[in-house]
Amino acid sequence: MRLTTPILENRTELENTFVNTQTMVIVGAGYTGMELARQAIEADFEVIGTTRDPEKAKRLEAMGVTPILWDVNDELAAVEAYLTDQAQVVYSLPTLFKSYEAGGAQARHVAPVRRLVEACQDGGVRRFIYLSSTSVYGDHSGEWVDESTDLWPNSSYGKMRADIEAFLMGCDVDFPITIARLGGIYGPGRTLADFMRKGRYTLIDGGKKVTNRIHVHDIARAILTVVEKGPKEHRIFNFTDGHPQPARDVVEFVCEQTSLEWPPEETLEEYARRTEDPNRLARRTNAIRVLNERLRRELDFELIYPDVFSGYQAILQQEDDSAEETTAAPPA
Ligand SMILES: NC(=O)c1ccc[n+]([C@@H]2O[C@H](COP(=O)([O-])OP(=O)(O)OC[C@H]3O[C@@H](n4cnc5c(N)ncnc54)[C@H](OP(=O)(O)O)[C@@H]3O)[C@@H](O)[C@H]2O)c1
């Protein structure tokens, strides 16, 4: 394990030196987990991250993360070793099943979360943060929703998330559980421009539906804010930028800012026939506008990218800058 505690010469140095002895255990160090790891390392956390992929484990190690090769069906022992009283635990795994099987807290999709929470209780961790999804709201015909709005999940993913959330909110454990309901995650390498470049984006139903998004950089910052000053009781927060936009406006913005052409379009019926995936279809039909007041007010959190346009602008600019650097670089 990497040691974060420096050797201190005298008491004055001890008083003046901030030593972060906390660990950040990221269960599922994927796209968001990697950005969180990067920011947590900057904040002097010792970071541990799980992956099933040996190549990704090497990349994590190169970043300064202690990688654990772990599949959710494996024994927990390798992860358990890190679930100590210094640990902030972030669960960032998907729902793992495609179709919903009812069963409430006993359902198969709740089991991996329950197993980990029980291990956290045994280890005595500081906090458990569960990355959920705004899919739990279901369809509210484009109305504004906040954390107190009734949940009407209508997709398997949404229903599974809602069961997991209900289980977590009812957990009688010695540490606070925080649920972050994430909107559509975007960031470097994950913008509509990236999908359009690869020919993997189709505008559905004229792009009328509003979409709720958040930049991965802000997600990681918000998680660190929860760690720093999150509530001592179980609590749910929407993690979105609070400025939902119709998909069409985002595509228009991308086309204006880049040389990319307007993507192919499809009706909802065509999309449903092509994908044959009710979860993906629900994502294209459920209309909600997600409020983020609780995150901003209760945690005094300010987004760096308060709408998708500011986030995309920064990413596209960075891509342009790196392209220029590559062009300007002399041949090796
Ligand atoms: N993408 C979105 O727009 C969106 C929106 C709302 C909520 N969410 C949720 O937010 C969280 C973070 O999203 P993300 O896009 O950053 O996720 P991601 O990049 O897909 O990463 C998911 C992580 O889960 C791990 N994982 C998947 N199946 C596993 C299994 N069977 N056993 C062990 N580990 C497993 C992956 O491990 P490997 O490294 O081995 O692949 C990866 O580290 C996820 O829970 C996601 O479902 C995403």
The ligand as an SDF file (V2000), in Angstrom:
LIG
                    3D

 48 52  0  0  0  0  0  0  0  0999 V2000
  -23.1340    6.5480  -18.5310 N   0  0  0  0  0  0  0  0  0  0  0  0
  -24.1360    7.2850  -18.1010 C   0  0  0  0  0  0  0  0  0  0  0  0
  -24.5560    8.2580  -18.7550 O   0  0  0  0  0  0  0  0  0  0  0  0
  -24.7690    6.9720  -16.7510 C   0  0  0  0  0  0  0  0  0  0  0  0
  -25.9130    7.6530  -16.3690 C   0  0  0  0  0  0  0  0  0  0  0  0
  -26.4400    7.4110  -15.1030 C   0  0  0  0  0  0  0  0  0  0  0  0
  -25.8280    6.4980  -14.2570 C   0  0  0  0  0  0  0  0  0  0  0  0
  -24.7400    5.8110  -14.6660 N   0  0  0  0  0  0  0  0  0  0  0  0
  -24.0920    4.8880  -13.7200 C   0  0  0  0  0  0  0  0  0  0  0  0
  -23.0270    5.6060  -13.1090 O   0  0  0  0  0  0  0  0  0  0  0  0
  -21.9400    4.7140  -12.8100 C   0  0  0  0  0  0  0  0  0  0  0  0
  -20.6760    5.2080  -13.4950 C   0  0  0  0  0  0  0  0  0  0  0  0
  -20.8910    5.2200  -14.8920 O   0  0  0  0  0  0  0  0  0  0  0  0
  -19.6840    5.0540  -15.9080 P   0  0  0  0  0  0  0  0  0  0  0  0
  -20.2480    5.3300  -17.2550 O   0  0  0  0  0  0  0  0  0  0  0  0
  -18.5100    5.7790  -15.4090 O   0  0  0  0  0  0  0  0  0  0  0  0
  -19.4230    3.4830  -15.7770 O   0  0  0  0  0  0  0  0  0  0  0  0
  -18.4080    2.5590  -16.6090 P   0  0  0  0  0  0  0  0  0  0  0  0
  -17.3670    3.3600  -17.2890 O   0  0  0  0  0  0  0  0  0  0  0  0
  -19.2360    1.6600  -17.4690 O   0  0  0  0  0  0  0  0  0  0  0  0
  -17.7240    1.7160  -15.4440 O   0  0  0  0  0  0  0  0  0  0  0  0
  -18.4180    0.7140  -14.7930 C   0  0  0  0  0  0  0  0  0  0  0  0
  -17.4740   -0.0570  -13.9110 C   0  0  0  0  0  0  0  0  0  0  0  0
  -18.1970   -1.1860  -13.4370 O   0  0  0  0  0  0  0  0  0  0  0  0
  -17.3590   -2.3170  -13.5640 C   0  0  0  0  0  0  0  0  0  0  0  0
  -18.1340   -3.5370  -13.7690 N   0  0  0  0  0  0  0  0  0  0  0  0
  -19.0940   -3.7650  -14.7010 C   0  0  0  0  0  0  0  0  0  0  0  0
  -19.5470   -5.0470  -14.5730 N   0  0  0  0  0  0  0  0  0  0  0  0
  -18.8380   -5.6060  -13.5590 C   0  0  0  0  0  0  0  0  0  0  0  0
  -18.8300   -6.8850  -12.9610 C   0  0  0  0  0  0  0  0  0  0  0  0
  -19.6280   -7.8550  -13.3850 N   0  0  0  0  0  0  0  0  0  0  0  0
  -17.9850   -7.1090  -11.9320 N   0  0  0  0  0  0  0  0  0  0  0  0
  -17.1430   -6.1470  -11.4910 C   0  0  0  0  0  0  0  0  0  0  0  0
  -17.0900   -4.9170  -12.0370 N   0  0  0  0  0  0  0  0  0  0  0  0
  -17.9320   -4.6430  -13.0430 C   0  0  0  0  0  0  0  0  0  0  0  0
  -16.4900   -2.0330  -14.7650 C   0  0  0  0  0  0  0  0  0  0  0  0
  -15.3380   -2.8320  -14.6350 O   0  0  0  0  0  0  0  0  0  0  0  0
  -14.2520   -3.0740  -15.8050 P   0  0  0  0  0  0  0  0  0  0  0  0
  -13.2260   -2.0310  -15.5450 O   0  0  0  0  0  0  0  0  0  0  0  0
  -13.8000   -4.4340  -15.5830 O   0  0  0  0  0  0  0  0  0  0  0  0
  -14.9720   -2.8780  -17.1220 O   0  0  0  0  0  0  0  0  0  0  0  0
  -16.2210   -0.5570  -14.6070 C   0  0  0  0  0  0  0  0  0  0  0  0
  -15.1140   -0.3580  -13.7860 O   0  0  0  0  0  0  0  0  0  0  0  0
  -22.3990    3.3350  -13.2710 C   0  0  0  0  0  0  0  0  0  0  0  0
  -23.0370    2.7090  -12.2020 O   0  0  0  0  0  0  0  0  0  0  0  0
  -23.4340    3.6680  -14.3360 C   0  0  0  0  0  0  0  0  0  0  0  0
  -24.3510    2.6070  -14.5070 O   0  0  0  0  0  0  0  0  0  0  0  0
  -24.1860    6.0400  -15.8940 C   0  0  0  0  0  0  0  0  0  0  0  0
  1  2  1  0
  2  3  2  0
  2  4  1  0
  4  5  1  0
  4 48  2  0
  5  6  2  0
  6  7  1  0
  7  8  2  0
  8  9  1  0
  8 48  1  0
  9 10  1  0
  9 46  1  0
 10 11  1  0
 11 12  1  0
 11 44  1  0
 12 13  1  0
 13 14  1  0
 14 15  2  0
 14 16  1  0
 14 17  1  0
 17 18  1  0
 18 19  2  0
 18 20  1  0
 18 21  1  0
 21 22  1  0
 22 23  1  0
 23 24  1  0
 23 42  1  0
 24 25  1  0
 25 26  1  0
 25 36  1  0
 26 27  1  0
 26 35  1  0
 27 28  2  0
 28 29  1  0
 29 30  1  0
 29 35  2  0
 30 31  1  0
 30 32  2  0
 32 33  1  0
 33 34  2  0
 34 35  1  0
 36 37  1  0
 36 42  1  0
 37 38  1  0
 38 39  2  0
 38 40  1  0
 38 41  1  0
 42 43  1  0
 44 45  1  0
 44 46  1  0
 46 47  1  0
M  CHG  2   8   1  16  -1
M  END
$$$$
